[in-house]
Amino acid sequence: MSVSWDGKVLRYFSHKKPTSGVRWPILLFLIPEYLVFWTFFWFRNVFRLPLIAWKVIGKNVFKRENWRLPGDRER
């Protein structure tokens, strides 16, 4: 189902279910492209993972209020 509105008229459409599916020969041609893309992506971005981890840890673990001893008073 889909709906269209041009500002004045509201239209509803009913669609048939697609009959053709993805065939194996098409998928076989797409797999190398998929692998090349994600390999290139991770080679370009893997060096960022330690920085991202450090930021996440730094925001959650190294807060001043987390390192206060139970008997200490706030200043």
CORZI-V246859 format. One record per residue. N is the residue number from 1. SS is DSSP state (alpha for helix, beta for strand, coil for the rest). PHI is phi in degrees with one decimal (999 if undefined). Layout:
n=N ss=SS phi=PHI
n=N ss=SS phi=PHI
This chain:
n=1 ss=coil phi=999
n=2 ss=beta phi=-147.2
n=3 ss=beta phi=-130.0
n=4 ss=beta phi=-130.4
n=5 ss=beta phi=-140.9
n=6 ss=coil phi=-103.1
n=7 ss=coil phi=103.4
n=8 ss=coil phi=-126.4
n=9 ss=coil phi=-113.5
n=10 ss=beta phi=-101.9
n=11 ss=beta phi=-121.1
n=12 ss=beta phi=-113.4
n=13 ss=beta phi=-128.3
n=14 ss=coil phi=-111.4
n=15 ss=coil phi=-112.0
n=16 ss=coil phi=-79.5
n=17 ss=coil phi=-69.5
n=18 ss=coil phi=-63.0
n=19 ss=coil phi=-96.1
n=20 ss=coil phi=-93.2
n=21 ss=coil phi=-106.9
n=22 ss=coil phi=-79.1
n=23 ss=coil phi=-94.6
n=24 ss=alpha phi=-58.9
n=25 ss=alpha phi=-60.0
n=26 ss=alpha phi=-67.5
n=27 ss=alpha phi=-63.2
n=28 ss=alpha phi=-62.5
n=29 ss=alpha phi=-76.5
n=30 ss=alpha phi=-85.6
n=31 ss=alpha phi=-61.3
n=32 ss=alpha phi=-61.3
n=33 ss=alpha phi=-62.9
n=34 ss=alpha phi=-60.3
n=35 ss=alpha phi=-65.9
n=36 ss=alpha phi=-63.5
n=37 ss=alpha phi=-60.1
n=38 ss=alpha phi=-71.8
n=39 ss=alpha phi=-64.3
n=40 ss=alpha phi=-60.9
n=41 ss=alpha phi=-59.4
n=42 ss=alpha phi=-71.4
n=43 ss=alpha phi=-64.7
n=44 ss=alpha phi=-78.4
n=45 ss=alpha phi=-117.8
n=46 ss=alpha phi=-66.1
n=47 ss=alpha phi=-68.4
n=48 ss=alpha phi=-80.2
n=49 ss=alpha phi=-60.4
n=50 ss=alpha phi=-62.5
n=51 ss=alpha phi=-65.5
n=52 ss=alpha phi=-63.4
n=53 ss=alpha phi=-62.5
n=54 ss=alpha phi=-63.1
n=55 ss=alpha phi=-65.1
n=56 ss=alpha phi=-65.6
n=57 ss=alpha phi=-65.6
n=58 ss=alpha phi=-62.2
n=59 ss=alpha phi=-72.8
n=60 ss=alpha phi=-103.0
n=61 ss=coil phi=-95.8
n=62 ss=coil phi=-92.7
n=63 ss=coil phi=-77.0
n=64 ss=alpha phi=-60.9
n=65 ss=alpha phi=-69.2
n=66 ss=alpha phi=-76.0
n=67 ss=alpha phi=-99.4
n=68 ss=coil phi=-78.7
n=69 ss=coil phi=-76.2
n=70 ss=coil phi=-58.5
n=71 ss=coil phi=-86.9
n=72 ss=coil phi=-73.7
n=73 ss=coil phi=-98.6
n=74 ss=coil phi=-76.7
n=75 ss=coil phi=-93.7
